[in-house]
Amino acid sequence: MKQPNVQKIHTLRGHKDCVYTLAPTKEAGVFISGGGDGMVVRWDLQEPEQGKVIAKVEASVYALHFNAHFNHLLVGQNYEGIHIIDLEQHKSLGSLKMTQASIFDIATYRDKIFVATSDGQVTVLDYQKLAILHRIQESNERARSIAIHLGNNELIVGYSDNCIRVFDLSSYQLKKTINAHKNSVFTLQFTPDHRFLLSGSRDAHLKIWDTQKNYELHESIVAHMYAINHIDFRADGRFFATCSMDKSVKIWDAERFQLLKVIDKARHTGHGTSVNRLLWLDYSENGLDQPIVSASDDRTLSVWNLEW
């Protein structure tokens, strides 16, 4: 497959500390970032230099989650809990002080919120009442990442004990433990058709698990030099991107799991420190064709346009 040409379109500045997380919105070309400065910032590619702070919390924000059904943004404040912001009404809907641990990932399904924290718990919350329903504790190591397979009614969690655990989404009973990596499992992402689960780890390996064969290992790739922090797919599922502590972003063919492009500082004036999060936008206007946003320890966000 032909390699894409890469162009850096914007460098977005404003955060005062590392930028850890990104979330989409319903608005075309609009996305949200969160970082170590506790700021939650709205960015619009129509006016890329005009980032707007929509929330400020006292501790770092490692996790954001956009719920498209309600048009809500869920903010994970480390050592405190969850905040819910109505993005249409531009107001806070409530918060819950639910943990004294770091919040690494948030997911939602129907009337439930799932929160992965550094004490190894996955806490299940009632969305409407914002109350704790259940705590899943299958490890004392950090719960780092969450994925949901609706077709199989499964909750998938990656941990710092190197394992991926598969839970029943209704009963929260453990169905399977996968000894997946040689170090922490930092990120999980299903292919859009849910045929495969991709995992990225601190061991720099990208692994592909076959969901139709009870999560049998399909392929293992030494994808980066250092930890893989995040994986994200383009909307049509043809390509995905990985980012790493090695400061690079890599573009992959999602059918063959082949590397197509490396975006880094030397070749593309990329980030100078760890790239923590990616967001592949479903946006094609003003000369942009589904650009990728990357967030880094260098306190900036970069917007990359790929021409195929």
CORFENKA-V714713 format. One record per residue. N is the residue number from 1. PHI is phi in whole degrees, 0 to 359 (999 if undefined). OMEGA is omega as a letter, one per 20 degrees, with the letter a starting at -180 (none if undefined). BURIAL is 1 if it has 24 or more other ideal C-beta (glycine too) atoms within 12 Angstrom, else 0. Layout:
# CORFENKA-V714713
n=N phi=PHI omega=OMEGA burial=BURIAL
n=N phi=PHI omega=OMEGA burial=BURIAL
This chain:
# CORFENKA-V714713
n=1 phi=999 omega=a burial=0
n=2 phi=294 omega=r burial=0
n=3 phi=284 omega=r burial=0
n=4 phi=280 omega=r burial=1
n=5 phi=274 omega=a burial=0
n=6 phi=245 omega=r burial=1
n=7 phi=227 omega=r burial=0
n=8 phi=280 omega=a burial=1
n=9 phi=267 omega=a burial=1
n=10 phi=217 omega=r burial=1
n=11 phi=243 omega=a burial=1
n=12 phi=257 omega=a burial=1
n=13 phi=238 omega=r burial=0
n=14 phi=154 omega=r burial=1
n=15 phi=292 omega=a burial=1
n=16 phi=261 omega=a burial=0
n=17 phi=209 omega=a burial=1
n=18 phi=307 omega=r burial=1
n=19 phi=260 omega=a burial=1
n=20 phi=254 omega=a burial=1
n=21 phi=211 omega=a burial=1
n=22 phi=222 omega=r burial=1
n=23 phi=214 omega=r burial=1
n=24 phi=280 omega=r burial=1
n=25 phi=222 omega=r burial=1
n=26 phi=284 omega=a burial=0
n=27 phi=278 omega=a burial=0
n=28 phi=297 omega=r burial=0
n=29 phi=76 omega=a burial=1
n=30 phi=246 omega=r burial=1
n=31 phi=213 omega=a burial=1
n=32 phi=227 omega=r burial=1
n=33 phi=236 omega=r burial=1
n=34 phi=219 omega=a burial=1
n=35 phi=208 omega=a burial=1
n=36 phi=290 omega=r burial=1
n=37 phi=274 omega=a burial=1
n=38 phi=77 omega=a burial=1
n=39 phi=273 omega=r burial=1
n=40 phi=247 omega=a burial=1
n=41 phi=239 omega=r burial=1
n=42 phi=265 omega=r burial=1
n=43 phi=238 omega=r burial=1
n=44 phi=233 omega=a burial=1
n=45 phi=293 omega=r burial=1
n=46 phi=288 omega=r burial=0
n=47 phi=224 omega=a burial=0
n=48 phi=297 omega=a burial=1
n=49 phi=274 omega=a burial=0
n=50 phi=253 omega=r burial=0
n=51 phi=296 omega=a burial=1
n=52 phi=240 omega=r burial=0
n=53 phi=286 omega=r burial=0
n=54 phi=256 omega=r burial=1
n=55 phi=200 omega=r burial=1
n=56 phi=220 omega=r burial=0
n=57 phi=243 omega=a burial=1
n=58 phi=278 omega=a burial=0
n=59 phi=240 omega=a burial=1
n=60 phi=299 omega=r burial=1
n=61 phi=247 omega=r burial=1
n=62 phi=267 omega=a burial=1
n=63 phi=225 omega=r burial=1
n=64 phi=234 omega=r burial=1
n=65 phi=217 omega=r burial=1
n=66 phi=261 omega=r burial=1
n=67 phi=258 omega=a burial=1
n=68 phi=293 omega=a burial=0
n=69 phi=299 omega=a burial=0
n=70 phi=264 omega=a burial=0
n=71 phi=58 omega=a burial=0
n=72 phi=248 omega=r burial=1
n=73 phi=249 omega=r burial=1
n=74 phi=258 omega=a burial=1
n=75 phi=247 omega=r burial=1
n=76 phi=262 omega=r burial=1
n=77 phi=263 omega=a burial=1
n=78 phi=304 omega=r burial=1
n=79 phi=69 omega=a burial=0
n=80 phi=232 omega=a burial=1
n=81 phi=168 omega=a burial=1
n=82 phi=252 omega=r burial=1
n=83 phi=239 omega=r burial=1
n=84 phi=244 omega=a burial=1
n=85 phi=243 omega=r burial=1
n=86 phi=278 omega=a burial=0
n=87 phi=284 omega=r burial=1
n=88 phi=279 omega=a burial=0
n=89 phi=272 omega=r burial=0
n=90 phi=57 omega=r burial=0
n=91 phi=212 omega=r burial=0
n=92 phi=281 omega=r burial=0
n=93 phi=259 omega=r burial=1
n=94 phi=147 omega=r burial=1
n=95 phi=211 omega=r burial=0
n=96 phi=223 omega=r burial=1
n=97 phi=280 omega=a burial=0
n=98 phi=238 omega=a burial=1
n=99 phi=201 omega=r burial=1
n=100 phi=251 omega=a burial=0
n=101 phi=253 omega=r burial=1
n=102 phi=284 omega=r burial=1
n=103 phi=259 omega=a burial=1
n=104 phi=261 omega=a burial=1
n=105 phi=203 omega=r burial=1
n=106 phi=224 omega=r burial=1
n=107 phi=220 omega=r burial=1
n=108 phi=228 omega=r burial=1
n=109 phi=208 omega=a burial=1
n=110 phi=52 omega=a burial=0
n=111 phi=260 omega=a burial=0
n=112 phi=238 omega=r burial=1
n=113 phi=242 omega=r burial=1
n=114 phi=244 omega=a burial=1
n=115 phi=233 omega=r burial=1
n=116 phi=262 omega=a burial=1
n=117 phi=230 omega=a burial=1
n=118 phi=287 omega=r burial=1
n=119 phi=271 omega=r burial=1
n=120 phi=86 omega=a burial=1
n=121 phi=267 omega=r burial=1
n=122 phi=243 omega=a burial=1
n=123 phi=265 omega=r burial=1
n=124 phi=259 omega=a burial=1
n=125 phi=245 omega=r burial=1
n=126 phi=284 omega=a burial=0
n=127 phi=296 omega=a burial=1
n=128 phi=287 omega=a burial=0
n=129 phi=273 omega=a burial=0
n=130 phi=50 omega=a burial=1
n=131 phi=229 omega=a burial=0
n=132 phi=285 omega=r burial=0
n=133 phi=257 omega=a burial=0
n=134 phi=197 omega=r burial=1
n=135 phi=235 omega=r burial=0
n=136 phi=263 omega=a burial=1
n=137 phi=228 omega=r burial=0
n=138 phi=248 omega=r burial=1
n=139 phi=205 omega=r burial=1
n=140 phi=266 omega=r burial=0
n=141 phi=272 omega=a burial=1
n=142 phi=301 omega=r burial=1
n=143 phi=271 omega=a burial=1
n=144 phi=259 omega=a burial=1
n=145 phi=210 omega=a burial=1
n=146 phi=229 omega=r burial=1
n=147 phi=220 omega=a burial=1
n=148 phi=235 omega=r burial=1
n=149 phi=250 omega=a burial=1
n=150 phi=293 omega=a burial=0
n=151 phi=299 omega=r burial=0
n=152 phi=263 omega=a burial=1
n=153 phi=55 omega=a burial=0
n=154 phi=232 omega=r burial=1
n=155 phi=253 omega=a burial=1
n=156 phi=248 omega=a burial=1
n=157 phi=229 omega=r burial=1
n=158 phi=258 omega=a burial=1
n=159 phi=236 omega=r burial=1
n=160 phi=279 omega=r burial=1
n=161 phi=270 omega=r burial=1
n=162 phi=80 omega=a burial=1
n=163 phi=256 omega=r burial=1
n=164 phi=249 omega=r burial=1
n=165 phi=242 omega=a burial=1
n=166 phi=252 omega=a burial=1
n=167 phi=244 omega=r burial=1
n=168 phi=291 omega=a burial=0
n=169 phi=289 omega=a burial=1
n=170 phi=262 omega=a burial=0
n=171 phi=266 omega=a burial=0
n=172 phi=67 omega=r burial=1
n=173 phi=283 omega=r burial=0
n=174 phi=288 omega=r burial=0
n=175 phi=258 omega=a burial=1
n=176 phi=200 omega=r burial=1
n=177 phi=244 omega=a burial=0
n=178 phi=250 omega=r burial=1
n=179 phi=283 omega=a burial=0
n=180 phi=273 omega=a burial=1
n=181 phi=224 omega=r burial=1
n=182 phi=263 omega=r burial=0
n=183 phi=203 omega=a burial=1
n=184 phi=307 omega=r burial=1
n=185 phi=268 omega=a burial=1
n=186 phi=275 omega=a burial=1
n=187 phi=211 omega=r burial=1
n=188 phi=229 omega=r burial=1
n=189 phi=205 omega=r burial=1
n=190 phi=279 omega=r burial=1
n=191 phi=298 omega=a burial=1
n=192 phi=304 omega=r burial=0
n=193 phi=271 omega=r burial=0
n=194 phi=63 omega=r burial=1
n=195 phi=289 omega=a burial=0
n=196 phi=232 omega=r burial=1
n=197 phi=253 omega=r burial=1
n=198 phi=258 omega=r burial=1
n=199 phi=233 omega=r burial=1
n=200 phi=237 omega=a burial=1
n=201 phi=226 omega=r burial=1
n=202 phi=296 omega=r burial=1
n=203 phi=279 omega=r burial=1
n=204 phi=74 omega=r burial=1
n=205 phi=267 omega=r burial=1
n=206 phi=257 omega=a burial=1
n=207 phi=238 omega=a burial=1
n=208 phi=242 omega=a burial=1
n=209 phi=245 omega=a burial=1
n=210 phi=274 omega=a burial=0
n=211 phi=289 omega=r burial=1
n=212 phi=278 omega=r burial=0
n=213 phi=237 omega=r burial=0
n=214 phi=57 omega=r burial=0
n=215 phi=62 omega=r burial=1
n=216 phi=291 omega=a burial=0
n=217 phi=294 omega=a burial=1
n=218 phi=265 omega=a burial=0
n=219 phi=198 omega=r burial=0
n=220 phi=233 omega=a burial=0
n=221 phi=231 omega=r burial=1
n=222 phi=282 omega=a burial=0
n=223 phi=267 omega=a burial=1
n=224 phi=221 omega=r burial=1
n=225 phi=277 omega=a burial=0
n=226 phi=228 omega=a burial=1
n=227 phi=308 omega=r burial=1
n=228 phi=270 omega=a burial=1
n=229 phi=271 omega=a burial=1
n=230 phi=199 omega=r burial=1
n=231 phi=228 omega=r burial=1
n=232 phi=214 omega=a burial=1
n=233 phi=258 omega=r burial=1
n=234 phi=291 omega=a burial=1
n=235 phi=303 omega=a burial=0
n=236 phi=277 omega=r burial=0
n=237 phi=79 omega=a burial=1
n=238 phi=283 omega=a burial=1
n=239 phi=224 omega=r burial=1
n=240 phi=221 omega=a burial=1
n=241 phi=233 omega=r burial=1
n=242 phi=236 omega=r burial=1
n=243 phi=226 omega=a burial=1
n=244 phi=212 omega=r burial=1
n=245 phi=294 omega=r burial=1
n=246 phi=280 omega=r burial=1
n=247 phi=83 omega=a burial=1
n=248 phi=250 omega=r burial=1
n=249 phi=243 omega=r burial=1
n=250 phi=237 omega=a burial=1
n=251 phi=253 omega=a burial=1
n=252 phi=232 omega=r burial=1
n=253 phi=283 omega=a burial=1
n=254 phi=280 omega=r burial=1
n=255 phi=275 omega=a burial=0
n=256 phi=256 omega=a burial=0
n=257 phi=56 omega=r burial=1
n=258 phi=254 omega=r burial=0
n=259 phi=288 omega=a burial=1
n=260 phi=249 omega=a burial=1
n=261 phi=204 omega=r burial=1
n=262 phi=245 omega=r burial=1
n=263 phi=252 omega=a burial=1
n=264 phi=214 omega=a burial=1
n=265 phi=291 omega=a burial=0
n=266 phi=295 omega=a burial=0
n=267 phi=265 omega=a burial=0
n=268 phi=226 omega=a burial=1
n=269 phi=55 omega=a burial=0
n=270 phi=280 omega=a burial=1
n=271 phi=288 omega=r burial=1
n=272 phi=264 omega=r burial=0
n=273 phi=222 omega=a burial=1
n=274 phi=309 omega=r burial=1
n=275 phi=263 omega=a burial=1
n=276 phi=265 omega=a burial=1
n=277 phi=206 omega=r burial=1
n=278 phi=232 omega=r burial=1
n=279 phi=215 omega=r burial=1
n=280 phi=269 omega=a burial=1
n=281 phi=280 omega=r burial=1
n=282 phi=269 omega=a burial=1
n=283 phi=212 omega=a burial=1
n=284 phi=222 omega=r burial=0
n=285 phi=212 omega=r burial=0
n=286 phi=53 omega=r burial=0
n=287 phi=83 omega=r burial=0
n=288 phi=262 omega=r burial=1
n=289 phi=231 omega=r burial=1
n=290 phi=51 omega=a burial=1
n=291 phi=289 omega=r burial=1
n=292 phi=250 omega=r burial=1
n=293 phi=255 omega=r burial=1
n=294 phi=238 omega=a burial=1
n=295 phi=241 omega=a burial=1
n=296 phi=222 omega=r burial=1
n=297 phi=297 omega=a burial=1
n=298 phi=282 omega=r burial=1
n=299 phi=78 omega=a burial=1
n=300 phi=242 omega=r burial=1
n=301 phi=241 omega=r burial=1
n=302 phi=245 omega=r burial=1
n=303 phi=246 omega=a burial=1
n=304 phi=246 omega=r burial=1
n=305 phi=255 omega=r burial=1
n=306 phi=250 omega=r burial=1
n=307 phi=249 omega=a burial=0
n=308 phi=262 omega=none burial=0
